[in-house]
Amino acid sequence: MSHFIYQHLVHFVALVVLISRLGDIMTTYLASPTLRMEANPIAKWLGWKFALATLLAALIPYYSLGAGIIVGTMSLLVSTSNASKVLLSRALGEEIFGRLLNKAVSNTSVRTGLFYTSLPAFFIALLGSMMLVFFPDPCTDWGFYFAVGMLAYALAVLLWGNLSFLRAKMRPRE
């Protein structure tokens, strides 16, 4: 099986990127059909047409296999994060879940909230950094690209998570 995958590596990575992008879109829709909970303000502003357009990322491995692995890694991690929110969002409804999160934000100091929203990024970045120690050479180590994907995801979590927290903190209470 691995011989077959290596013979068709570009196609395999493109398929993984496509599945990961579909996973991101599907889990985002399940957790937040109105995009009320979307942390990325660009995706929130551009909406579902933009989300569907990101399926074109499946073409990236045909340009750069390493970049495809990075995008696939990031998208799989985004899908995982989104999926962890689906149960509460579906059980409570997007509006009630949003109000619950807003209540938590309003009851949390800025310093504490930024610390808590930064924790996942820290642990993901630590894992990505550790992988770079073991896979430091992009010319010989495919693990290098997985590590960079994890570090890029950690940066996105840090940026969008903290920005989302601060936007919610500045929003007037409902």
C-alpha atoms as a printed R data frame, in Angstrom:
    type eleno elety resid chain resno       x      y      z
1   ATOM     1    CA   MET     A     1   0.000  0.000  0.000
2   ATOM     2    CA   SER     A     2   2.723  2.493  0.923
3   ATOM     3    CA   HIS     A     3   4.484  1.736 -2.375
4   ATOM     4    CA   PHE     A     4   1.284  2.665 -4.239
5   ATOM     5    CA   ILE     A     5   0.927  5.882 -2.203
6   ATOM     6    CA   TYR     A     6   4.539  6.893 -2.892
7   ATOM     7    CA   GLN     A     7   4.045  6.263 -6.614
8   ATOM     8    CA   HIS     A     8   1.045  8.611 -6.528
9   ATOM     9    CA   LEU     A     9   2.194 10.892 -3.708
10  ATOM    10    CA   VAL     A    10   1.106 14.167 -5.293
11  ATOM    11    CA   HIS     A    11  -2.384 12.812 -5.949
12  ATOM    12    CA   PHE     A    12  -2.552 11.326 -2.445
13  ATOM    13    CA   VAL     A    13  -1.592 14.644 -0.809
14  ATOM    14    CA   ALA     A    14  -4.065 16.494 -3.055
15  ATOM    15    CA   LEU     A    15  -6.795 14.087 -1.923
16  ATOM    16    CA   VAL     A    16  -5.869 14.615  1.724
17  ATOM    17    CA   VAL     A    17  -5.966 18.397  1.229
18  ATOM    18    CA   LEU     A    18  -9.380 18.108 -0.432
19  ATOM    19    CA   ILE     A    19 -10.711 15.909  2.389
20  ATOM    20    CA   SER     A    20  -9.234 18.233  5.015
21  ATOM    21    CA   ARG     A    21 -10.773 21.313  3.388
22  ATOM    22    CA   LEU     A    22 -14.132 19.512  3.122
23  ATOM    23    CA   GLY     A    23 -13.731 18.571  6.791
24  ATOM    24    CA   ASP     A    24 -13.102 22.188  7.743
25  ATOM    25    CA   ILE     A    25 -16.136 23.372  5.769
26  ATOM    26    CA   MET     A    26 -18.408 20.596  7.053
27  ATOM    27    CA   THR     A    27 -17.418 20.983 10.719
28  ATOM    28    CA   THR     A    28 -17.673 24.765 10.480
29  ATOM    29    CA   TYR     A    29 -21.170 24.404  9.041
30  ATOM    30    CA   LEU     A    30 -22.176 21.906 11.731
31  ATOM    31    CA   ALA     A    31 -20.871 24.124 14.536
32  ATOM    32    CA   SER     A    32 -21.857 27.502 13.097
33  ATOM    33    CA   PRO     A    33 -24.130 27.545 10.049
34  ATOM    34    CA   THR     A    34 -24.421 31.341 10.240
35  ATOM    35    CA   LEU     A    35 -20.646 31.720 10.811
36  ATOM    36    CA   ARG     A    36 -21.424 33.580 14.047
37  ATOM    37    CA   MET     A    37 -18.776 31.491 15.824
38  ATOM    38    CA   GLU     A    38 -16.142 31.746 13.058
39  ATOM    39    CA   ALA     A    39 -12.910 33.069 14.560
40  ATOM    40    CA   ASN     A    40 -11.323 34.062 11.246
41  ATOM    41    CA   PRO     A    41 -12.815 37.485 10.403
42  ATOM    42    CA   ILE     A    42 -11.869 37.110  6.726
43  ATOM    43    CA   ALA     A    43 -13.820 33.862  6.392
44  ATOM    44    CA   LYS     A    44 -16.656 35.348  8.421
45  ATOM    45    CA   TRP     A    45 -16.820 38.421  6.195
46  ATOM    46    CA   LEU     A    46 -16.523 36.578  2.860
47  ATOM    47    CA   GLY     A    47 -18.884 33.782  3.898
48  ATOM    48    CA   TRP     A    48 -19.667 30.356  2.499
49  ATOM    49    CA   LYS     A    49 -18.668 31.140 -1.102
50  ATOM    50    CA   PHE     A    50 -15.161 31.831  0.169
51  ATOM    51    CA   ALA     A    51 -15.223 28.614  2.206
52  ATOM    52    CA   LEU     A    52 -16.151 26.624 -0.900
53  ATOM    53    CA   ALA     A    53 -13.466 28.411 -2.918
54  ATOM    54    CA   THR     A    54 -10.861 27.087 -0.447
55  ATOM    55    CA   LEU     A    55 -11.463 23.642 -1.942
56  ATOM    56    CA   LEU     A    56  -9.143 24.845 -4.705
57  ATOM    57    CA   ALA     A    57  -6.340 24.418 -2.162
58  ATOM    58    CA   ALA     A    58  -6.390 20.763 -3.250
59  ATOM    59    CA   LEU     A    59  -4.437 21.944 -6.304
60  ATOM    60    CA   ILE     A    60  -1.513 23.208 -4.197
61  ATOM    61    CA   PRO     A    61   0.351 19.849 -4.098
62  ATOM    62    CA   TYR     A    62   0.594 19.949 -7.898
63  ATOM    63    CA   TYR     A    63   2.585 23.164 -7.515
64  ATOM    64    CA   SER     A    64   4.499 22.260 -4.339
65  ATOM    65    CA   LEU     A    65   4.201 18.966 -2.513
66  ATOM    66    CA   GLY     A    66   5.638 20.480  0.674
67  ATOM    67    CA   ALA     A    67   3.140 23.334  0.627
68  ATOM    68    CA   GLY     A    68   0.359 20.797  0.081
69  ATOM    69    CA   ILE     A    69   1.444 18.876  3.180
70  ATOM    70    CA   ILE     A    70   1.505 22.129  5.181
71  ATOM    71    CA   VAL     A    71  -2.004 23.101  4.026
72  ATOM    72    CA   GLY     A    72  -3.334 19.585  4.612
73  ATOM    73    CA   THR     A    73  -1.862 19.496  8.114
74  ATOM    74    CA   MET     A    74  -3.329 22.886  8.991
75  ATOM    75    CA   SER     A    75  -6.748 22.011  7.577
76  ATOM    76    CA   LEU     A    76  -6.891 18.688  9.414
77  ATOM    77    CA   LEU     A    77  -6.088 20.463 12.673
78  ATOM    78    CA   VAL     A    78  -8.738 23.128 11.963
79  ATOM    79    CA   SER     A    79 -11.271 20.363 11.270
80  ATOM    80    CA   THR     A    80 -10.347 18.715 14.565
81  ATOM    81    CA   SER     A    81 -10.801 21.945 16.483
82  ATOM    82    CA   ASN     A    82 -14.137 22.659 14.798
83  ATOM    83    CA   ALA     A    83 -15.354 19.111 15.411
84  ATOM    84    CA   SER     A    84 -14.690 19.527 19.140
85  ATOM    85    CA   LYS     A    85 -17.306 22.312 19.201
86  ATOM    86    CA   VAL     A    86 -20.027 20.585 17.167
87  ATOM    87    CA   LEU     A    87 -21.667 18.690 20.034
88  ATOM    88    CA   LEU     A    88 -22.316 21.749 22.203
89  ATOM    89    CA   SER     A    89 -23.275 23.961 19.288
90  ATOM    90    CA   ARG     A    90 -25.761 21.430 17.899
91  ATOM    91    CA   ALA     A    91 -27.154 20.484 21.319
92  ATOM    92    CA   LEU     A    92 -27.602 24.058 22.540
93  ATOM    93    CA   GLY     A    93 -28.115 25.768 19.209
94  ATOM    94    CA   GLU     A    94 -25.667 28.221 17.708
95  ATOM    95    CA   GLU     A    95 -27.236 31.274 19.359
96  ATOM    96    CA   ILE     A    96 -27.308 29.834 22.891
97  ATOM    97    CA   PHE     A    97 -23.807 28.399 22.472
98  ATOM    98    CA   GLY     A    98 -22.643 31.836 21.327
99  ATOM    99    CA   ARG     A    99 -24.276 33.505 24.336
100 ATOM   100    CA   LEU     A   100 -22.650 30.916 26.622
101 ATOM   101    CA   LEU     A   101 -19.222 31.719 25.160
102 ATOM   102    CA   ASN     A   102 -19.925 35.461 25.435
103 ATOM   103    CA   LYS     A   103 -20.854 34.991 29.107
104 ATOM   104    CA   ALA     A   104 -17.613 33.119 29.711
105 ATOM   105    CA   VAL     A   105 -15.661 35.906 27.991
106 ATOM   106    CA   SER     A   106 -17.440 38.634 29.974
107 ATOM   107    CA   ASN     A   107 -16.619 36.809 33.241
108 ATOM   108    CA   THR     A   108 -12.926 36.513 32.358
109 ATOM   109    CA   SER     A   109 -10.254 39.183 32.653
110 ATOM   110    CA   VAL     A   110  -8.383 40.140 29.500
111 ATOM   111    CA   ARG     A   111  -5.082 38.772 30.801
112 ATOM   112    CA   THR     A   112  -6.607 35.452 31.868
113 ATOM   113    CA   GLY     A   113  -8.613 35.128 28.657
114 ATOM   114    CA   LEU     A   114  -5.586 35.762 26.468
115 ATOM   115    CA   PHE     A   115  -3.625 33.214 28.496
116 ATOM   116    CA   TYR     A   116  -6.332 30.563 28.080
117 ATOM   117    CA   THR     A   117  -6.816 31.227 24.378
118 ATOM   118    CA   SER     A   118  -3.049 31.051 23.862
119 ATOM   119    CA   LEU     A   119  -2.586 27.683 25.610
120 ATOM   120    CA   PRO     A   120  -3.642 25.482 22.662
121 ATOM   121    CA   ALA     A   121  -1.307 27.407 20.351
122 ATOM   122    CA   PHE     A   122   1.563 26.924 22.796
123 ATOM   123    CA   PHE     A   123   1.141 23.147 22.983
124 ATOM   124    CA   ILE     A   124   0.702 22.752 19.231
125 ATOM   125    CA   ALA     A   125   3.761 24.938 18.599
126 ATOM   126    CA   LEU     A   126   5.752 22.892 21.099
127 ATOM   127    CA   LEU     A   127   4.850 19.687 19.246
128 ATOM   128    CA   GLY     A   128   5.667 21.299 15.868
129 ATOM   129    CA   SER     A   129   8.995 22.552 17.226
130 ATOM   130    CA   MET     A   130   9.838 19.125 18.599
131 ATOM   131    CA   MET     A   131   9.085 17.629 15.181
132 ATOM   132    CA   LEU     A   132  11.459 20.146 13.585
133 ATOM   133    CA   VAL     A   133  14.212 18.852 15.867
134 ATOM   134    CA   PHE     A   134  13.656 15.337 14.484
135 ATOM   135    CA   PHE     A   135  12.879 16.382 10.889
136 ATOM   136    CA   PRO     A   136  15.001 19.489 10.258
137 ATOM   137    CA   ASP     A   137  15.780 19.095  6.560
138 ATOM   138    CA   PRO     A   138  13.051 19.926  4.020
139 ATOM   139    CA   CYS     A   139  15.103 18.212  1.313
140 ATOM   140    CA   THR     A   140  15.118 14.798  3.004
141 ATOM   141    CA   ASP     A   141  12.442 14.886  5.720
142 ATOM   142    CA   TRP     A   142   8.721 15.018  4.867
143 ATOM   143    CA   GLY     A   143   8.142 15.480  8.601
144 ATOM   144    CA   PHE     A   144   9.569 18.976  8.197
145 ATOM   145    CA   TYR     A   145   6.437 20.013  6.268
146 ATOM   146    CA   PHE     A   146   4.088 18.471  8.834
147 ATOM   147    CA   ALA     A   147   5.973 20.392 11.536
148 ATOM   148    CA   VAL     A   148   5.701 23.657  9.603
149 ATOM   149    CA   GLY     A   149   1.975 22.967  9.114
150 ATOM   150    CA   MET     A   150   1.588 22.538 12.865
151 ATOM   151    CA   LEU     A   151   3.526 25.722 13.560
152 ATOM   152    CA   ALA     A   152   1.441 27.646 11.008
153 ATOM   153    CA   TYR     A   153  -1.725 26.295 12.614
154 ATOM   154    CA   ALA     A   154  -0.437 27.280 16.076
155 ATOM   155    CA   LEU     A   155   0.158 30.803 14.789
156 ATOM   156    CA   ALA     A   156  -3.364 30.928 13.343
157 ATOM   157    CA   VAL     A   157  -4.846 29.676 16.641
158 ATOM   158    CA   LEU     A   158  -2.854 32.277 18.537
159 ATOM   159    CA   LEU     A   159  -3.848 35.097 16.201
160 ATOM   160    CA   TRP     A   160  -7.518 34.263 15.527
161 ATOM   161    CA   GLY     A   161  -8.196 32.874 19.018
162 ATOM   162    CA   ASN     A   162  -6.899 35.969 20.771
163 ATOM   163    CA   LEU     A   163  -8.498 38.303 18.241
164 ATOM   164    CA   SER     A   164 -11.826 36.503 18.643
165 ATOM   165    CA   PHE     A   165 -11.560 36.737 22.431
166 ATOM   166    CA   LEU     A   166 -10.755 40.456 22.290
167 ATOM   167    CA   ARG     A   167 -13.610 41.159 19.844
168 ATOM   168    CA   ALA     A   168 -16.015 39.312 22.147
169 ATOM   169    CA   LYS     A   169 -14.612 41.154 25.166
170 ATOM   170    CA   MET     A   170 -15.246 44.548 23.512
171 ATOM   171    CA   ARG     A   171 -18.776 43.588 22.384
172 ATOM   172    CA   PRO     A   172 -21.525 45.061 24.566
173 ATOM   173    CA   ARG     A   173 -23.260 42.540 26.822
174 ATOM   174    CA   GLU     A   174 -26.407 40.979 25.449
